[in-house]
Amino acid sequence: MSKFTEYDGLKKPKELTLHKALKLSYLDNNKKKKKLLKKYGYRLDESLSNHNQTVGYNAHSKKLLMATTGTHNYDDVKTDLQLAFGNLKRTRRYNEAKETLNRANEKYSDKKNTLLTGHSLGGTITGYLPYDKNTRAFAVNSGATIGQQTRDRQGKLTNYRVKGDIISGLSSGHNFQNTLDINVPKRGRNTTEQAINQGFDRHSTDALKGTKLFI
């Protein structure tokens, strides 16, 4: 049985969007994570969460969520280099995420669904984690090893790639199942500002703000 057996009192929680799930993984403290998760009927599992993975559980819908962050420190840069040479599964970041997911699946054995999300390096890691039959995964702007091909996930993995993003653009010729190209919404008072903002937004989770992506 899972630790959280009672719904937290939200009668009609909002539907969690992919953008919010990805943003969750970058929040810098548990107080902020708890506040965001509560809006959507989830509770933060502090025993499984850290600065690389955020794990939440919705006891009402019995949904398990794990959001994996992208590159955010020097050690992650070394992981990116390992990824470039096809050695992602040998890295600490990948194996930490895999172990966290295994522990979460065991702890919340009454779950009905598992939702995995990740951005950039986190998206790449998400794409290679082991899935059970009730798992859906959503990756945004994943990095790639030149020449790699991802495993067939039978529709369980959806990969979003923002047009013009250099990092995910390296995967343009790869066999990513269910890859969807999306445009960055225009924001700014004039065309110059819009061009600058698009440049910053292409590899950002904010690129999803104007896209209705529900998980």
MDAnalysis code that builds the backbone (N, CA, C; Angstrom):
import MDAnalysis as mda
import numpy as np

u = mda.Universe.empty(645, n_residues=215, atom_resindex=np.repeat(np.arange(215), 3), trajectory=True)
u.add_TopologyAttr("name", ["N", "CA", "C"] * 215)
u.add_TopologyAttr("resid", np.arange(1, 216))
u.add_TopologyAttr("resname", ["MET", "SER", "LYS", "PHE", "THR", "GLU", "TYR", "ASP", "GLY", "LEU", "LYS", "LYS", "PRO", "LYS", "GLU", "LEU", "THR", "LEU", "HIS", "LYS", "ALA", "LEU", "LYS", "LEU", "SER", "TYR", "LEU", "ASP", "ASN", "ASN", "LYS", "LYS", "LYS", "LYS", "LYS", "LEU", "LEU", "LYS", "LYS", "TYR", "GLY", "TYR", "ARG", "LEU", "ASP", "GLU", "SER", "LEU", "SER", "ASN", "HIS", "ASN", "GLN", "THR", "VAL", "GLY", "TYR", "ASN", "ALA", "HIS", "SER", "LYS", "LYS", "LEU", "LEU", "MET", "ALA", "THR", "THR", "GLY", "THR", "HIS", "ASN", "TYR", "ASP", "ASP", "VAL", "LYS", "THR", "ASP", "LEU", "GLN", "LEU", "ALA", "PHE", "GLY", "ASN", "LEU", "LYS", "ARG", "THR", "ARG", "ARG", "TYR", "ASN", "GLU", "ALA", "LYS", "GLU", "THR", "LEU", "ASN", "ARG", "ALA", "ASN", "GLU", "LYS", "TYR", "SER", "ASP", "LYS", "LYS", "ASN", "THR", "LEU", "LEU", "THR", "GLY", "HIS", "SER", "LEU", "GLY", "GLY", "THR", "ILE", "THR", "GLY", "TYR", "LEU", "PRO", "TYR", "ASP", "LYS", "ASN", "THR", "ARG", "ALA", "PHE", "ALA", "VAL", "ASN", "SER", "GLY", "ALA", "THR", "ILE", "GLY", "GLN", "GLN", "THR", "ARG", "ASP", "ARG", "GLN", "GLY", "LYS", "LEU", "THR", "ASN", "TYR", "ARG", "VAL", "LYS", "GLY", "ASP", "ILE", "ILE", "SER", "GLY", "LEU", "SER", "SER", "GLY", "HIS", "ASN", "PHE", "GLN", "ASN", "THR", "LEU", "ASP", "ILE", "ASN", "VAL", "PRO", "LYS", "ARG", "GLY", "ARG", "ASN", "THR", "THR", "GLU", "GLN", "ALA", "ILE", "ASN", "GLN", "GLY", "PHE", "ASP", "ARG", "HIS", "SER", "THR", "ASP", "ALA", "LEU", "LYS", "GLY", "THR", "LYS", "LEU", "PHE", "ILE"])
u.atoms.positions = np.array([
    [0.838, -1.194, 0.000],
    [0.000, 0.000, 0.000],
    [0.878, 1.251, 0.000],
    [0.390, 2.287, -0.627],
    [1.150, 3.527, -0.678],
    [1.015, 4.282, 0.643],
    [1.942, 5.193, 0.871],
    [1.949, 5.970, 2.102],
    [0.757, 6.904, 2.167],
    [0.392, 7.514, 1.033],
    [-0.711, 8.466, 1.012],
    [-1.992, 7.729, 0.613],
    [-2.908, 7.560, 1.557],
    [-4.124, 6.802, 1.284],
    [-5.370, 7.675, 1.255],
    [-5.228, 8.966, 1.581],
    [-6.377, 9.866, 1.572],
    [-6.147, 10.996, 0.584],
    [-7.211, 11.350, -0.122],
    [-7.160, 12.473, -1.044],
    [-6.998, 13.753, -0.247],
    [-6.303, 14.732, -0.787],
    [-5.931, 15.907, 0.008],
    [-7.023, 16.964, 0.133],
    [-8.245, 16.668, -0.269],
    [-9.347, 17.583, -0.043],
    [-9.730, 18.441, -1.227],
    [-8.990, 18.411, -2.308],
    [-9.346, 19.179, -3.498],
    [-10.489, 18.470, -4.217],
    [-11.640, 19.113, -4.274],
    [-12.804, 18.476, -4.884],
    [-12.663, 18.365, -6.399],
    [-12.193, 19.441, -7.012],
    [-12.039, 19.428, -8.461],
    [-10.677, 20.020, -8.832],
    [-9.622, 19.251, -8.639],
    [-8.293, 19.779, -8.969],
    [-8.156, 20.023, -10.456],
    [-7.326, 20.983, -10.790],
    [-7.078, 21.264, -12.199],
    [-6.359, 20.096, -12.846],
    [-6.501, 19.997, -14.157],
    [-5.796, 18.952, -14.898],
    [-4.337, 19.366, -15.070],
    [-3.439, 18.483, -14.708],
    [-2.015, 18.777, -14.820],
    [-1.596, 18.841, -16.283],
    [-0.908, 19.914, -16.651],
    [-0.423, 20.053, -18.020],
    [1.043, 19.645, -18.088],
    [1.468, 19.309, -19.273],
    [2.855, 18.903, -19.464],
    [3.805, 20.026, -19.094],
    [3.459, 21.241, -19.447],
    [4.318, 22.380, -19.125],
    [4.531, 22.504, -17.622],
    [3.468, 22.355, -16.845],
    [3.574, 22.471, -15.394],
    [4.380, 21.308, -14.812],
    [4.211, 20.116, -15.365],
    [4.962, 18.960, -14.883],
    [6.456, 19.147, -15.131],
    [6.793, 19.710, -16.282],
    [8.192, 19.962, -16.597],
    [8.760, 21.083, -15.715],
    [7.970, 22.115, -15.501],
    [8.392, 23.217, -14.642],
    [8.665, 22.715, -13.228],
    [7.858, 21.759, -12.796],
    [7.989, 21.182, -11.464],
    [9.403, 20.681, -11.198],
    [9.983, 20.043, -12.202],
    [11.293, 19.425, -12.007],
    [12.402, 20.450, -11.785],
    [12.156, 21.714, -12.156],
    [13.183, 22.752, -12.016],
    [13.001, 23.623, -10.775],
    [11.929, 23.435, -10.039],
    [11.737, 24.233, -8.824],
    [12.821, 23.894, -7.807],
    [13.303, 24.925, -7.092],
    [14.511, 24.737, -6.294],
    [14.294, 24.341, -4.843],
    [13.040, 24.178, -4.406],
    [12.840, 23.688, -3.037],
    [11.498, 22.957, -2.923],
    [11.388, 22.139, -1.893],
    [10.211, 21.291, -1.726],
    [8.945, 22.085, -1.438],
    [9.070, 23.246, -0.806],
    [7.895, 24.061, -0.514],
    [7.205, 24.478, -1.803],
    [7.991, 24.907, -2.782],
    [7.430, 25.307, -4.073],
    [6.836, 24.103, -4.800],
    [7.519, 22.980, -4.714],
    [7.030, 21.769, -5.378],
    [5.703, 21.318, -4.773],
    [5.616, 21.343, -3.454],
    [4.384, 20.944, -2.780],
    [3.212, 21.833, -3.184],
    [3.476, 23.134, -3.264],
    [2.432, 24.099, -3.611],
    [1.894, 23.840, -5.016],
    [2.804, 23.595, -5.957],
    [2.382, 23.352, -7.330],
    [1.647, 22.025, -7.444],
    [2.174, 20.989, -6.835],
    [1.546, 19.670, -6.921],
    [0.154, 19.658, -6.300],
    [-0.013, 20.376, -5.189],
    [-1.290, 20.383, -4.492],
    [-2.417, 20.911, -5.371],
    [-2.103, 21.871, -6.246],
    [-3.105, 22.448, -7.144],
    [-3.718, 21.386, -8.050],
    [-2.960, 20.302, -8.276],
    [-3.410, 19.267, -9.204],
    [-3.717, 17.947, -8.506],
    [-3.845, 18.007, -7.186],
    [-4.258, 16.825, -6.439],
    [-3.147, 15.857, -6.105],
    [-1.895, 16.272, -6.277],
    [-0.755, 15.399, -5.984],
    [-0.089, 15.819, -4.674],
    [0.601, 14.869, -4.067],
    [1.440, 15.153, -2.914],
    [2.877, 14.789, -3.242],
    [3.774, 15.625, -2.797],
    [5.192, 15.387, -3.042],
    [5.705, 14.273, -2.137],
    [6.409, 13.330, -2.707],
    [7.080, 12.299, -1.923],
    [8.526, 12.750, -1.713],
    [8.785, 13.303, -0.546],
    [10.106, 13.843, -0.269],
    [11.174, 12.762, -0.133],
    [10.760, 11.552, 0.209],
    [11.726, 10.478, 0.372],
    [12.277, 9.995, -0.966],
    [11.562, 10.272, -2.057],
    [11.992, 9.839, -3.384],
    [12.462, 10.995, -4.260],
    [12.186, 12.211, -3.846],
    [12.488, 13.381, -4.675],
    [13.815, 14.013, -4.287],
    [14.484, 14.590, -5.277],
    [15.692, 15.372, -5.046],
    [15.804, 16.410, -6.154],
    [16.988, 16.994, -6.367],
    [17.118, 18.045, -7.373],
    [17.156, 17.493, -8.791],
    [17.173, 16.177, -8.951],
    [17.158, 15.562, -10.278],
    [15.810, 14.952, -10.654],
    [15.121, 14.387, -9.663],
    [13.802, 13.795, -9.900],
    [12.803, 14.340, -8.893],
    [11.580, 14.564, -9.355],
    [10.491, 14.944, -8.463],
    [9.387, 13.909, -8.600],
    [8.997, 13.320, -7.474],
    [7.985, 12.258, -7.481],
    [6.757, 12.734, -6.717],
    [5.604, 12.619, -7.342],
    [4.346, 12.965, -6.701],
    [3.332, 11.871, -6.892],
    [2.359, 11.797, -5.980],
    [1.324, 10.770, -6.077],
    [-0.039, 11.381, -5.828],
    [-1.003, 11.031, -6.681],
    [-2.383, 11.472, -6.534],
    [-3.194, 10.280, -6.030],
    [-3.524, 10.302, -4.743],
    [-4.210, 9.164, -4.138],
    [-5.649, 9.024, -4.617],
    [-6.216, 10.106, -5.164],
    [-7.593, 10.066, -5.668],
    [-7.654, 9.364, -7.019],
    [-6.817, 9.791, -7.954],
    [-6.800, 9.176, -9.286],
    [-5.821, 8.014, -9.373],
    [-5.006, 7.847, -8.310],
    [-3.977, 6.794, -8.255],
    [-2.985, 6.916, -9.419],
    [-2.543, 8.166, -9.614],
    [-1.535, 8.437, -10.638],
    [-0.188, 8.742, -9.977],
    [0.831, 8.096, -10.477],
    [2.195, 8.343, -10.034],
    [2.883, 9.218, -11.068],
    [3.532, 10.279, -10.619],
    [4.217, 11.206, -11.511],
    [5.691, 11.277, -11.149],
    [6.559, 11.175, -12.156],
    [7.980, 11.432, -11.941],
    [8.473, 12.381, -13.026],
    [8.968, 13.535, -12.604],
    [9.490, 14.544, -13.532],
    [11.004, 14.615, -13.364],
    [11.736, 14.479, -14.472],
    [13.198, 14.460, -14.438],
    [13.742, 15.739, -15.056],
    [14.590, 16.428, -14.314],
    [15.120, 17.708, -14.774],
    [16.215, 17.527, -15.824],
    [16.481, 18.590, -16.561],
    [17.521, 18.572, -17.567],
    [18.863, 19.002, -16.982],
    [19.782, 19.388, -17.842],
    [21.117, 19.800, -17.407],
    [21.034, 21.041, -16.511],
    [21.588, 20.949, -15.298],
    [21.521, 22.105, -14.412],
    [22.743, 22.249, -13.507],
    [23.785, 21.466, -13.737],
    [25.033, 21.668, -12.999],
    [26.201, 21.067, -13.792],
    [27.395, 21.221, -13.259],
    [28.596, 20.780, -13.979],
    [28.593, 19.271, -14.206],
    [28.160, 18.498, -13.220],
    [28.124, 17.042, -13.373],
    [27.213, 16.633, -14.531],
    [26.136, 17.397, -14.731],
    [25.221, 17.087, -15.833],
    [25.877, 17.327, -17.189],
    [26.784, 18.295, -17.249],
    [27.517, 18.538, -18.497],
    [28.340, 17.306, -18.859],
    [28.937, 16.681, -17.851],
    [29.683, 15.442, -18.086],
    [28.747, 14.330, -18.546],
    [27.530, 14.321, -18.007],
    [26.542, 13.334, -18.451],
    [26.159, 13.579, -19.901],
    [26.037, 14.850, -20.275],
    [25.721, 15.192, -21.662],
    [26.801, 14.670, -22.611],
    [28.049, 14.751, -22.177],
    [29.144, 14.247, -23.003],
    [29.059, 12.731, -23.148],
    [28.703, 12.063, -22.066],
    [28.520, 10.613, -22.127],
    [27.363, 10.254, -23.062],
    [26.306, 11.061, -23.006],
    [25.164, 10.872, -23.901],
    [25.597, 10.999, -25.358],
    [26.418, 11.999, -25.647],
    [26.866, 12.236, -27.022],
    [27.624, 11.044, -27.598],
    [28.279, 10.287, -26.699],
    [29.041, 9.123, -27.148],
    [28.285, 7.810, -26.952],
    [26.992, 7.916, -26.648],
    [26.162, 6.721, -26.551],
    [26.285, 5.953, -25.257],
    [26.727, 6.633, -24.177],
    [26.948, 5.936, -22.906],
    [25.984, 6.376, -21.808],
    [24.799, 6.845, -22.176],
    [23.862, 7.381, -21.178],
    [23.560, 6.379, -20.073],
    [23.348, 5.124, -20.436],
    [22.936, 4.132, -19.446],
    [24.036, 3.785, -18.455],
    [25.242, 4.258, -18.709],
    [26.340, 4.020, -17.780],
    [26.507, 5.164, -16.785],
    [25.707, 6.211, -16.949],
    [25.881, 7.404, -16.122],
    [25.126, 7.312, -14.802],
    [25.605, 8.087, -13.827],
    [24.936, 8.144, -12.526],
    [23.533, 8.709, -12.649],
    [23.364, 9.741, -13.486],
    [22.046, 10.368, -13.633],
    [21.008, 9.376, -14.116],
    [21.342, 8.601, -15.140],
    [20.367, 7.636, -15.657],
    [20.035, 6.580, -14.611],
    [21.046, 6.019, -13.994],
    [20.816, 4.929, -13.043],
    [20.123, 5.404, -11.778],
    [20.365, 6.662, -11.398],
    [19.631, 7.234, -10.274],
    [18.147, 7.342, -10.597],
    [17.828, 7.833, -11.799],
    [16.432, 7.956, -12.221],
    [15.765, 6.588, -12.297],
    [16.462, 5.617, -12.831],
    [15.923, 4.254, -12.941],
    [15.635, 3.672, -11.567],
    [16.549, 3.870, -10.622],
    [16.369, 3.365, -9.264],
    [15.201, 4.066, -8.577],
    [15.082, 5.384, -8.774],
    [13.966, 6.131, -8.181],
    [12.638, 5.628, -8.708],
    [12.550, 5.395, -10.012],
    [11.311, 4.893, -10.602],
    [10.979, 3.499, -10.066],
    [11.963, 2.655, -9.935],
    [11.730, 1.308, -9.404],
    [11.202, 1.367, -7.971],
    [11.791, 2.238, -7.167],
    [11.350, 2.389, -5.776],
    [9.927, 2.956, -5.707],
    [9.634, 3.914, -6.598],
    [8.291, 4.509, -6.615],
    [7.245, 3.480, -7.035],
    [7.557, 2.685, -8.032],
    [6.619, 1.651, -8.483],
    [6.337, 0.641, -7.383],
    [7.354, 0.336, -6.616],
    [7.188, -0.616, -5.514],
    [6.380, -0.004, -4.376],
    [6.676, 1.247, -4.067],
    [5.996, 1.924, -2.959],
    [4.523, 2.155, -3.259],
    [4.230, 2.568, -4.500],
    [2.844, 2.860, -4.879],
    [2.307, 1.727, -5.755],
    [2.260, 0.567, -5.189],
    [1.848, -0.616, -5.943],
    [0.366, -0.593, -6.304],
    [-0.411, 0.301, -5.660],
    [-1.839, 0.398, -5.969],
    [-2.128, 1.391, -7.088],
    [-1.086, 1.967, -7.695],
    [-1.281, 2.966, -8.748],
    [-1.959, 2.352, -9.974],
    [-2.698, 3.213, -10.686],
    [-3.328, 2.792, -11.939],
    [-2.519, 3.245, -13.154],
    [-1.845, 4.384, -13.019],
    [-1.071, 4.932, -14.129],
    [0.230, 5.556, -13.626],
    [1.232, 5.526, -14.474],
    [2.488, 6.205, -14.199],
    [2.741, 7.209, -15.309],
    [3.029, 8.459, -14.926],
    [3.310, 9.517, -15.884],
    [4.758, 9.953, -15.714],
    [5.545, 9.846, -16.773],
    [6.942, 10.257, -16.739],
    [7.130, 11.464, -17.636],
    [7.848, 12.471, -17.149],
    [8.133, 13.643, -17.965],
    [9.604, 14.027, -17.814],
    [10.139, 14.687, -18.830],
    [11.512, 15.150, -18.750],
    [11.808, 16.129, -19.865],
    [12.721, 17.047, -19.596],
    [13.096, 18.072, -20.563],
    [14.593, 18.013, -20.818],
    [15.011, 18.121, -22.076],
    [16.415, 18.140, -22.455],
    [17.076, 16.833, -22.008],
    [18.125, 16.897, -21.184],
    [18.741, 15.671, -20.681],
    [17.719, 14.815, -19.948],
    [16.829, 15.464, -19.206],
    [15.771, 14.732, -18.504],
    [14.835, 14.021, -19.456],
    [14.599, 14.628, -20.619],
    [13.757, 13.990, -21.627],
    [14.430, 12.760, -22.211],
    [15.743, 12.857, -22.414],
    [16.485, 11.719, -22.935],
    [16.454, 10.568, -21.949],
    [16.690, 10.874, -20.677],
    [16.638, 9.848, -19.636],
    [15.253, 9.215, -19.577],
    [14.228, 10.053, -19.625],
    [12.848, 9.562, -19.602],
    [12.579, 8.594, -20.740],
    [13.154, 8.873, -21.899],
    [12.934, 8.023, -23.061],
    [13.528, 6.641, -22.937],
    [14.478, 6.454, -22.027],
    [15.160, 5.163, -21.892],
    [14.822, 4.412, -20.611],
    [13.994, 4.994, -19.760],
    [13.620, 4.305, -18.531],
    [12.739, 3.090, -18.835],
    [12.727, 2.096, -17.965],
    [11.858, 0.929, -18.176],
    [10.405, 1.276, -17.896],
    [9.521, 0.931, -18.812],
    [8.104, 1.237, -18.657],
    [7.322, -0.045, -18.382],
    [6.282, 0.075, -17.529],
    [5.342, -1.029, -17.417],
    [4.150, -0.744, -18.321],
    [3.172, -1.617, -18.313],
    [2.065, -1.509, -19.274],
    [1.180, -0.289, -19.063],
    [1.214, 0.298, -17.882],
    [0.357, 1.451, -17.591],
    [1.127, 2.766, -17.545],
    [2.269, 2.796, -18.184],
    [3.119, 4.000, -18.189],
    [2.939, 4.790, -19.479],
    [2.862, 6.127, -19.333],
    [2.945, 7.036, -20.461],
    [4.070, 8.017, -20.180],
    [4.863, 8.299, -21.196],
    [6.014, 9.188, -21.020],
    [5.960, 10.323, -22.028],
    [6.389, 11.517, -21.580],
    [6.386, 12.709, -22.414],
    [7.727, 13.410, -22.265],
    [8.457, 13.517, -23.361],
    [9.770, 14.153, -23.357],
    [9.749, 15.384, -24.246],
    [10.477, 16.406, -23.845],
    [10.531, 17.651, -24.608],
    [11.981, 18.031, -24.876],
    [12.272, 18.294, -26.160],
    [13.606, 18.731, -26.584],
    [14.712, 17.813, -26.061],
    [14.534, 16.524, -26.285],
    [15.519, 15.547, -25.835],
    [16.818, 15.676, -26.612],
    [17.917, 15.438, -25.913],
    [19.202, 15.359, -26.580],
    [19.319, 14.003, -27.257],
    [20.379, 13.831, -28.054],
    [20.509, 12.577, -28.787],
    [21.955, 12.276, -29.104],
    [22.233, 10.998, -29.227],
    [23.522, 10.554, -29.735],
    [23.425, 10.478, -31.246],
    [24.384, 11.032, -31.952],
    [24.340, 11.015, -33.399],
    [24.301, 9.570, -33.893],
    [23.279, 9.269, -34.674],
    [23.141, 7.925, -35.228],
    [22.314, 6.975, -34.389],
    [21.858, 7.426, -33.213],
    [21.105, 6.515, -32.353],
    [19.678, 6.320, -32.861],
    [19.083, 5.230, -32.435],
    [17.670, 4.975, -32.669],
    [17.048, 4.554, -31.349],
    [15.925, 5.148, -31.004],
    [15.275, 4.807, -29.757],
    [14.502, 3.503, -29.897],
    [14.236, 2.900, -28.743],
    [13.479, 1.658, -28.761],
    [12.013, 1.919, -29.082],
    [11.376, 0.937, -29.692],
    [9.945, 1.040, -29.982],
    [9.181, 0.943, -28.673],
    [8.418, 1.978, -28.362],
    [7.689, 2.023, -27.097],
    [6.204, 1.733, -27.247],
    [5.781, 1.237, -28.384],
    [4.370, 0.911, -28.629],
    [3.453, 2.084, -28.272],
    [3.886, 3.284, -28.626],
    [3.057, 4.459, -28.398],
    [3.103, 5.016, -26.993],
    [3.932, 4.458, -26.103],
    [3.976, 4.924, -24.720],
    [4.771, 6.217, -24.560],
    [5.692, 6.479, -25.482],
    [6.527, 7.677, -25.415],
    [6.132, 8.678, -26.486],
    [5.877, 9.914, -26.059],
    [5.647, 11.010, -26.996],
    [6.766, 12.015, -26.825],
    [7.443, 12.335, -27.909],
    [8.580, 13.243, -27.879],
    [8.215, 14.545, -28.581],
    [8.253, 15.649, -27.857],
    [7.964, 16.962, -28.423],
    [9.277, 17.668, -28.738],
    [9.379, 18.179, -29.951],
    [10.588, 18.846, -30.403],
    [10.210, 20.225, -30.939],
    [10.787, 21.257, -30.326],
    [10.481, 22.623, -30.744],
    [11.271, 22.949, -32.003],
    [10.585, 23.447, -33.009],
    [11.243, 23.796, -34.271],
    [12.302, 24.867, -34.048],
    [13.498, 24.617, -34.569],
    [14.580, 25.568, -34.437],
    [15.491, 25.319, -33.261],
    [15.131, 24.378, -32.377],
    [15.980, 24.081, -31.232],
    [17.169, 23.236, -31.674],
    [18.383, 23.686, -31.353],
    [19.599, 23.016, -31.809],
    [19.766, 21.663, -31.140],
    [19.539, 21.602, -29.819],
    [19.769, 20.364, -29.061],
    [18.904, 19.220, -29.586],
    [17.604, 19.448, -29.632],
    [16.715, 18.381, -30.101],
    [16.786, 18.233, -31.611],
    [17.280, 19.273, -32.302],
    [17.407, 19.187, -33.757],
    [18.381, 18.112, -34.191],
    [19.321, 17.759, -33.311],
    [20.267, 16.690, -33.631],
    [19.568, 15.352, -33.800],
    [18.357, 15.238, -33.254],
    [17.619, 13.986, -33.347],
    [16.653, 13.962, -34.520],
    [16.751, 14.947, -35.403],
    [15.766, 15.078, -36.478],
    [15.734, 13.869, -37.417],
    [16.849, 13.188, -37.551],
    [16.856, 12.029, -38.444],
    [16.717, 10.711, -37.730],
    [16.457, 10.761, -36.430],
    [16.406, 9.540, -35.646],
    [15.001, 8.958, -35.598],
    [14.935, 7.718, -35.197],
    [13.670, 6.998, -35.169],
    [12.955, 7.205, -33.837],
    [12.557, 8.439, -33.548],
    [11.777, 8.698, -32.350],
    [10.308, 8.418, -32.653],
    [9.745, 7.464, -31.961],
    [8.338, 7.163, -32.172],
    [7.484, 8.293, -31.604],
    [6.431, 8.641, -32.322],
    [5.504, 9.682, -31.885],
    [6.206, 11.012, -31.597],
    [7.025, 11.447, -32.522],
    [7.670, 12.747, -32.383],
    [6.782, 13.824, -32.989],
    [6.534, 14.875, -32.221],
    [5.696, 15.978, -32.674],
    [6.509, 17.258, -32.677],
    [6.579, 17.926, -33.817],
    [7.271, 19.213, -33.923],
    [6.298, 20.328, -33.581],
    [6.716, 21.234, -32.720],
    [5.845, 22.342, -32.326],
    [6.575, 23.667, -32.515],
    [5.812, 24.721, -32.728],
    [6.360, 26.063, -32.877],
    [6.354, 26.795, -31.544],
    [7.313, 27.666, -31.349],
    [7.324, 28.517, -30.162],
    [6.302, 29.630, -30.363],
    [5.366, 29.808, -29.413],
    [4.403, 30.905, -29.549],
    [5.115, 32.256, -29.583],
    [4.645, 33.165, -30.425],
    [5.260, 34.487, -30.513],
    [4.877, 35.317, -29.302],
    [5.867, 35.961, -28.711],
    [5.603, 36.899, -27.618],
    [6.583, 38.066, -27.740],
    [6.092, 39.251, -27.508],
    [6.914, 40.448, -27.672],
    [6.134, 41.539, -28.368],
    [6.557, 42.769, -28.176],
    [5.817, 43.921, -28.716],
    [6.095, 44.166, -30.188],
    [7.199, 43.653, -30.695],
    [7.506, 43.843, -32.106],
    [8.274, 42.617, -32.616],
    [8.549, 42.608, -33.919],
    [9.181, 41.433, -34.533],
    [10.583, 41.175, -33.981],
    [11.310, 42.240, -33.624],
    [12.656, 42.064, -33.063],
    [12.588, 41.362, -31.709],
    [11.701, 41.830, -30.835],
    [11.538, 41.205, -29.524],
    [11.071, 39.761, -29.673],
    [10.169, 39.551, -30.622],
    [9.652, 38.199, -30.831],
    [10.767, 37.254, -31.270],
    [11.643, 37.726, -32.137],
    [12.748, 36.898, -32.618],
    [13.710, 36.555, -31.482],
    [14.002, 37.561, -30.641],
    [14.889, 37.336, -29.499],
    [14.266, 36.349, -28.517],
    [12.982, 36.562, -28.217],
    [12.300, 35.684, -27.274],
    [12.228, 34.260, -27.796],
    [11.976, 34.101, -29.083],
    [11.912, 32.763, -29.652],
    [13.257, 32.052, -29.528],
    [14.333, 32.827, -29.702],
    [15.659, 32.238, -29.563],
    [15.890, 31.671, -28.177],
    [15.433, 32.407, -27.157],
    [15.585, 31.933, -25.781],
    [14.612, 30.791, -25.464],
    [13.454, 30.837, -26.079],
    [12.398, 29.891, -25.730],
    [12.519, 28.524, -26.406],
    [13.296, 28.429, -27.443],
    [13.303, 27.200, -28.234],
    [13.706, 25.979, -27.422],
    [14.643, 26.163, -26.496],
    [15.049, 25.018, -25.678],
    [14.490, 25.112, -24.260],
    [13.418, 25.869, -24.117],
    [12.829, 26.071, -22.796],
    [11.510, 25.323, -22.671],
    [11.151, 24.965, -21.453],
    [9.839, 24.343, -21.226],
    [8.723, 25.340, -21.499],
    [9.055, 26.651, -21.474],
    [8.041, 27.675, -21.722],
    [7.487, 27.616, -23.142],
    [8.164, 26.915, -24.018],
    [7.680, 26.779, -25.390],
    [6.325, 26.083, -25.428],
    [5.976, 25.387, -24.351],
    [4.712, 24.637, -24.317],
    [3.550, 25.462, -23.783],
    [3.829, 26.683, -23.329],
    [2.772, 27.465, -22.696],
    [1.560, 27.671, -23.595],
    [1.789, 27.877, -24.878],
    [0.679, 28.122, -25.790],
    [0.103, 26.865, -26.404],
    [0.534, 25.707, -25.927],
    [0.073, 24.433, -26.488],
    [-0.687, 23.648, -25.425],
    [-1.881, 23.231, -25.741],
    [-2.682, 22.474, -24.781],
    [-2.257, 21.008, -24.802],
    [-1.411, 20.652, -23.854],
    [-0.912, 19.283, -23.765],
    [-1.241, 18.756, -22.393],
    [-2.241, 17.902, -22.323],
    [-2.648, 17.371, -21.036],
    [-2.167, 15.951, -20.851],
    [-1.776, 15.624, -19.620],
    [-1.332, 14.264, -19.359],
    [-2.197, 13.638, -18.283],
])
